[in-house]
Every structure is written in C-alpha cells, then in structure tokens.
Amino acid sequence: MITFTQTHMEIALPTESPLLEWEAPQRDNHEHGPKWNIIAAICVLLLIGYAIWTAAWTFIVVIVVMCGVYLYTHRLPLENARMRIWKNGYAVNNAFSKWEDCTGYWMLQSNLSTTLTIGHRKALTPFTKIQLKGMDPQKIHEVLEQFLPLIQNKKENLIDTIIHICKL
C-alpha cells in the first residue's frame, strides 16, 4: 500500500482504478535564446548598479541568490507529474487529496498549453496545477464536475502572467 504523509495523518491511495490518469509537466518549459539572456543580464546588472548607488548591500545578496536559484532550478530537467482522479479524491504523483479539502477547479489556456488548477482549503498549498498534455479538457470537466464546482471567469494571477511574459 502506498501512503503519503499529509498534515500528520496518513492517507492511502485508493486501490481501485482511477477514473482518469495522465502524465504531464506541472509548468511550462520556456526556451531562452541569446536575446533573452542579454536582456536578463542587463536587468540584473541594472539592479546591482542601483543597489550599489543606494548602498543597499543586502539587495545585492538577494539579487545574486535569486539568480542562483533561478539558474539552478531551470537547469534541472523538467519532469512529468502523474495525475490520477478517483471518486474520493485525486493524486499528483503520490500526494493524495480528498475532494472535501478542495474548493473547485478551473482550466486556463496559454500559448503553450492548457493547465488544470484545483483549489485547496489549505493555506500552505492553496492550489495544485498540472498541464493537460493531450487530454481532452471536456472529458476532464465531465469527471471533475461530479465532485467539484467549476470556478468560472478565473484568470491567471499576476505572478503567473509575469512568468509567461518574461518566460521565466
């Protein structure tokens, strides 16, 4: 039996076959060309120059750490997550969530993909995102509407919009 520890209690994955199952990335993979790298380097140098001019030495540390984390995380290969949906909940990889812990779902279409987002009641993990990657959105809607309300007119939040515009 596969178990996942979530908020100090073990939740076992259901043993029956899932209603839906697929593998897909949890985020878009943006390719960066030389132009993007030059613009990013200029922005970083301008921020460091501003930090030096204003004598904000800790800001330089923050910029360097952020650049390091970005470079490290984007050098790692983009791995697929396994999404499974059952009658009593869903799991991304082996992290199971019950429908009672969820608030609703929505799907957003970007230039690169369609993303399913499931909202949670938990403050630390307010939502789960996964791309559809070849799955029919209508089929996913037909299954999920049995368990969760569809949240209409949901738009991308500001951080996700910035990520898409800047290809971060």
Secondary structure, 3 states (H helix, E strand, C coil): CCEEEECCEEEECCCCCCCEEEEEECCCCCCCCHHHHHHHHHHHHHHHHHHHHCCCHHHHHHHHHHHHHHHHHHHCCCCEEEEEECCCEEEECCEEEEHHHEEEEEEEECCCCEEEEEEECCCCCCEEEEECCCCCHHHHHHHHCCCCCECCCCCCCHHHHHHHHHCC
